[in-house]
Amino acid sequence: MQFQSSATKIGCAVLGSSSLAAMLIALGGSSASAQLIIQSTGTVSGTLELPSFNPNFNNSVTRIDTDSQGVYQRNIGTASRPNYVPVYQSNYVKVLTRSDGSLRYVVDFKGIPVISFNGVLTSPALSGGKLTPFTYQGKIPNISFQGVVQDEFGFAKAYYTGVVTDPKTGQQYQGTFLLNGQGPRYSDRNGGESPTVFDYKSDIPGTTPDPTPYEMKNTPLVRLTITVPADATPINSGGGITPTPTPPSVNNPPTSTPTPSTPIPVSVDSGAIAQAPITSNLGGTFGQSSPSPSTDSNMEFSSGYSLTANPVSLEVSSIDSKICHNDSLNCRPQVTAAKQAIGPRSRVLVR
């Protein structure tokens, strides 16, 4: 009995450890491939149409308060100085009773799914691109965006190929981004600038939506959500694509100190050096027209070697490569030249 109890405890401990490890791995994988969400605003234009294979209402209902006659009025003023104007009148008013016994008059509107083939989107966060066509529910190809007309215009789905700028950091990304957003509500002061259920008269029971195309012209989007995928290409401040840094290969000197050899005299011709290309141990060929490598380079090797602190020497040396290293004094070229005698020869007497 005691053995079975111990085995059970061990099995539970192993199972718990495995579950914890799996959870940690899953969390690590999700964080490594995290997407960036950018919030912005924008405007959208285009012709709204009903989907040809299902021109119908959706299952969502927008309930709007009216007066006893079914008239909805929008306040285009302020809260302190209201200015109500009639917007829509319905013949299908429902009377509800509040908890305090007062009456409430409402009208129920159904939502309308819509699509557009010629959509144009602008946003301060997007540049250098346009909406990318896609297929609606696998049946209607080449649409610009899909949406829904409800108590507000829902910019449900679209794709933009171009450049997005993160307003918080200024970092730019290049690629294709998923978009969604919404226009102003029917009750907002500028609610008339966005298509709503009033335009489609979706309060009438037993009917289908009005198939008449609705033209949107610079309809404001009070919210535009841009999803930047984890594999989007970042762009540096200079406008180019930020390359993935690759650490250069550096041969570290051996631990044993090499035996210094006698420097070999090298005859240097200044004209030959100016004309002949010189090949460095970094793999590049430098000629007369090539500029000198900048000492302002911020490249740093994994061993701590820096081009700024230790500029690379491109001088010619005929020392054996086996004993020539970055930190060896034998790598320096030895230049010998006959000294020209100055003045008459003199004898030096040593006492």
C-alpha positions in Angstrom: 0.0 0.0 0.0 2.8 2.4 0.9 4.6 1.6 -2.4 1.5 2.3 -4.5 0.9 5.6 -2.7 4.5 6.7 -3.4 4.3 5.6 -7.0 1.1 7.6 -7.3 2.7 10.7 -5.9 5.7 10.3 -8.2 3.4 9.9 -11.2 1.5 13.1 -10.3 4.7 15.0 -9.8 6.0 14.0 -13.2 2.6 14.8 -14.8 2.6 18.2 -13.1 6.1 19.0 -14.2 5.4 18.0 -17.8 2.2 20.1 -17.9 4.1 23.1 -16.4 6.9 22.7 -19.0 4.4 22.4 -21.8 2.7 25.6 -20.6 5.9 27.5 -20.4 6.9 26.4 -23.9 3.5 27.5 -25.2 3.8 30.9 -23.5 7.3 31.3 -24.8 6.2 30.5 -28.4 3.3 32.9 -28.2 5.4 35.8 -27.0 8.0 35.1 -29.6 5.4 35.4 -32.4 3.5 38.3 -30.8 1.6 40.6 -33.1 1.7 44.4 -32.9 -1.7 46.2 -32.6 -1.7 49.9 -33.8 -4.7 52.1 -33.1 -5.4 55.0 -35.5 -8.2 56.8 -37.4 -8.9 57.3 -41.1 -11.5 57.8 -43.8 -13.0 55.3 -46.3 -14.7 55.7 -49.6 -16.4 53.2 -51.9 -19.7 51.8 -53.1 -21.5 49.5 -50.6 -23.3 46.5 -52.2 -25.1 43.5 -50.8 -23.4 40.2 -51.1 -24.9 38.6 -54.2 -25.2 35.1 -52.8 -27.0 36.2 -49.6 -28.5 39.7 -49.8 -30.1 39.6 -46.4 -30.0 40.9 -42.8 -27.8 39.5 -40.1 -28.9 38.2 -36.7 -28.0 41.4 -34.8 -30.6 43.9 -33.7 -30.1 47.6 -32.9 -32.8 49.0 -30.5 -33.2 52.7 -30.8 -35.3 55.0 -28.5 -37.9 57.2 -30.2 -40.8 59.2 -29.2 -44.4 57.8 -29.2 -44.7 58.5 -32.9 -41.6 56.5 -33.7 -39.5 59.5 -34.6 -35.8 59.5 -33.7 -34.1 62.9 -33.2 -30.3 63.4 -33.2 -28.7 66.1 -31.0 -26.4 68.1 -33.2 -25.7 70.6 -30.4 -24.1 70.0 -27.1 -25.2 68.5 -23.8 -25.6 71.9 -22.2 -27.2 73.5 -25.4 -29.0 70.6 -27.2 -30.3 71.0 -30.7 -32.4 68.0 -31.8 -33.2 67.4 -35.4 -35.5 64.6 -36.7 -33.6 61.9 -38.6 -36.0 58.9 -39.1 -39.6 57.9 -38.4 -40.7 54.3 -38.1 -44.2 52.8 -38.2 -43.1 49.9 -36.1 -42.9 51.3 -32.6 -42.7 49.0 -29.5 -43.9 50.2 -26.1 -42.0 49.0 -23.1 -42.6 49.7 -19.4 -39.7 50.8 -17.2 -39.2 49.7 -13.6 -40.5 53.0 -12.4 -43.7 52.6 -14.4 -42.9 55.1 -17.2 -43.3 54.1 -20.8 -40.4 53.7 -23.3 -40.8 53.7 -27.1 -38.3 51.8 -29.2 -37.8 50.6 -32.7 -35.7 47.5 -33.6 -33.4 47.6 -36.6 -31.6 44.7 -38.2 -28.0 44.8 -39.4 -27.0 44.6 -43.0 -23.7 42.9 -44.2 -22.1 44.8 -47.1 -19.1 44.6 -49.4 -17.2 47.0 -51.7 -15.1 46.4 -54.8 -13.7 49.9 -55.1 -12.8 50.9 -51.6 -10.2 53.5 -50.9 -8.7 54.0 -47.4 -6.6 56.8 -45.9 -5.0 57.0 -42.5 -2.2 58.9 -40.9 -0.7 55.6 -39.9 -0.7 54.1 -43.4 1.3 55.2 -46.4 2.8 54.1 -49.7 0.2 51.5 -50.5 -3.5 50.6 -50.9 -6.2 48.1 -50.0 -5.4 44.6 -51.2 -8.3 42.6 -52.8 -9.4 39.4 -51.1 -12.2 36.8 -51.4 -15.4 37.3 -49.3 -16.4 34.1 -47.5 -14.6 32.1 -50.2 -17.3 33.0 -52.7 -16.9 36.6 -54.0 -13.3 37.5 -55.1 -11.6 40.8 -55.5 -13.5 42.8 -52.9 -11.7 45.8 -51.2 -13.4 45.5 -47.8 -16.4 44.0 -46.0 -18.5 45.7 -43.5 -21.8 45.8 -41.6 -24.3 48.6 -41.3 -25.7 48.7 -37.8 -26.0 51.4 -35.2 -22.7 52.5 -36.7 -20.8 51.5 -39.8 -18.6 48.5 -39.0 -15.4 48.4 -41.1 -15.2 44.7 -40.5 -12.3 43.4 -42.6 -9.7 44.7 -45.1 -6.1 44.2 -46.0 -3.6 47.0 -46.7 -0.3 46.5 -48.4 2.3 49.2 -47.8 3.9 50.9 -44.9 2.5 51.4 -41.4 3.9 53.7 -38.8 3.6 53.1 -35.1 2.5 56.5 -33.6 4.0 55.6 -30.2 7.5 54.8 -31.3 7.7 56.2 -34.9 8.9 52.7 -36.1 7.7 51.8 -39.5 6.9 48.3 -40.9 6.4 47.1 -44.5 4.1 44.4 -45.5 0.4 43.4 -45.6 -1.7 44.3 -42.6 -5.2 43.3 -41.4 -7.6 46.2 -40.8 -10.9 46.7 -39.0 -12.6 49.7 -37.5 -15.8 51.7 -37.1 -17.5 54.9 -38.1 -19.4 57.3 -35.8 -22.5 56.0 -34.0 -26.0 57.0 -35.2 -26.4 59.2 -32.1 -23.2 61.1 -32.5 -23.3 64.7 -33.8 -21.6 63.5 -37.1 -23.6 60.2 -37.2 -25.1 61.3 -40.5 -21.6 61.1 -42.1 -21.6 57.3 -41.8 -24.1 54.8 -43.2 -26.5 53.5 -40.5 -29.7 51.4 -40.3 -31.7 54.5 -41.1 -30.3 54.5 -44.6 -31.3 50.9 -45.3 -34.7 51.1 -43.4 -34.1 47.8 -41.8 -36.9 48.3 -39.3 -39.5 47.1 -41.8 -40.3 43.4 -40.9 -40.5 40.7 -43.5 -38.4 42.4 -46.1 -34.9 42.2 -47.5 -32.4 45.1 -47.4 -32.6 47.8 -50.0 -30.3 46.6 -52.9 -29.6 50.2 -54.0 -25.8 50.8 -53.8 -24.7 53.3 -51.2 -21.9 55.7 -52.0 -19.4 56.4 -49.2 -17.2 59.5 -49.7 -14.5 60.1 -47.1 -16.6 58.5 -44.4 -14.7 59.0 -41.1 -13.4 56.0 -39.1 -13.3 57.1 -35.5 -11.3 53.9 -34.8 -9.0 52.0 -37.1 -7.2 48.9 -35.8 -4.1 47.8 -37.7 -2.6 44.4 -37.0 1.1 44.1 -37.8 2.2 40.5 -38.1 5.2 39.2 -36.3 7.1 38.6 -39.6 6.6 42.2 -40.9 9.7 43.9 -42.2 10.9 46.9 -40.0 12.1 50.0 -41.8 14.9 52.1 -40.3 14.7 55.9 -40.0 16.7 56.4 -43.2 14.0 54.7 -45.3 15.8 51.4 -46.0 15.0 48.0 -44.8 16.9 47.1 -41.6 19.1 44.2 -42.4 19.5 41.2 -40.0 22.9 41.7 -38.4 25.4 38.9 -39.1 28.4 38.6 -36.8 31.6 38.5 -38.8 34.0 35.6 -38.5 37.1 36.4 -36.5 40.0 34.1 -35.9 41.0 34.5 -32.3 44.8 34.2 -31.6 45.9 30.9 -30.0 46.8 30.8 -26.3 50.4 30.0 -26.9 52.7 32.9 -27.7 54.2 32.5 -31.2 58.0 32.6 -31.7 58.8 36.0 -33.2 60.7 35.8 -36.4 63.2 38.2 -37.9 61.3 40.9 -39.9 61.8 40.5 -43.6 62.7 43.7 -45.4 60.1 44.7 -47.9 60.8 47.2 -50.7 57.8 49.5 -50.9 57.0 51.4 -54.1 54.5 54.2 -53.3 53.2 54.2 -56.9 52.6 50.4 -56.9 50.7 50.6 -53.6 48.4 53.4 -55.0 47.6 51.3 -58.2 47.5 47.7 -57.1 44.4 46.5 -55.2 44.9 45.4 -51.7 43.0 42.4 -50.3 42.3 42.5 -46.6 41.6 39.5 -44.3 38.0 40.7 -44.0 37.2 39.5 -47.5 37.0 42.9 -49.3 39.3 44.2 -52.1 40.4 47.8 -51.8 41.7 49.7 -54.8 42.8 53.3 -55.5 39.2 54.5 -56.0 37.8 52.8 -52.9 37.4 55.1 -49.8 39.1 54.3 -46.6 37.1 52.3 -44.2 35.3 54.6 -41.7 36.5 54.5 -38.2 33.1 55.5 -37.1 31.7 52.1 -37.7 29.7 50.7 -34.8 30.4 47.1 -35.6 31.4 45.1 -32.6 32.5 41.5 -32.6 31.3 38.9 -30.2 34.8 38.8 -28.6 34.6 42.5 -27.8 36.8 43.6 -30.7 35.6 46.9 -32.1 36.4 48.6 -35.4 36.3 51.9 -33.6 38.7 51.0 -30.9 40.9 48.8 -33.1 40.8 49.9 -36.8 41.6 47.3 -39.3 45.0 47.7 -40.9 45.1 47.2 -44.7 48.9 47.3 -45.0 50.9 44.7 -46.9 52.8 42.1 -45.0 54.7 39.1 -46.2 55.0 37.6 -42.7 54.0 33.9 -42.6 50.2 33.8 -42.0 50.7 31.1 -39.4 52.4 33.6 -37.0 50.5 36.7 -38.0 47.6 37.6 -35.8 45.6 40.7 -35.0 47.5 41.4 -31.8 51.0 40.4 -33.1 53.6 43.0 -33.7 55.0 40.9 -36.5 52.0 41.8 -38.7 53.4 45.3 -39.2 55.2 45.7 -42.5 58.9 46.4 -42.2 60.1 49.0 -44.6 63.8 49.5 -45.2 65.4 52.2 -47.2 69.0 53.1 -47.8 69.9 56.2 -45.7 71.4 59.0 -47.7 74.7 60.1 -46.3 74.7 63.7 -45.2 77.9 65.7 -45.3 81.5 64.4 -45.4 82.3 61.1 -43.7 83.8 61.5 -40.3 85.6 59.2 -38.0 84.4 58.6 -34.5 87.1 58.0 -32.0 86.2 55.8 -29.1 88.4 56.1 -26.1 
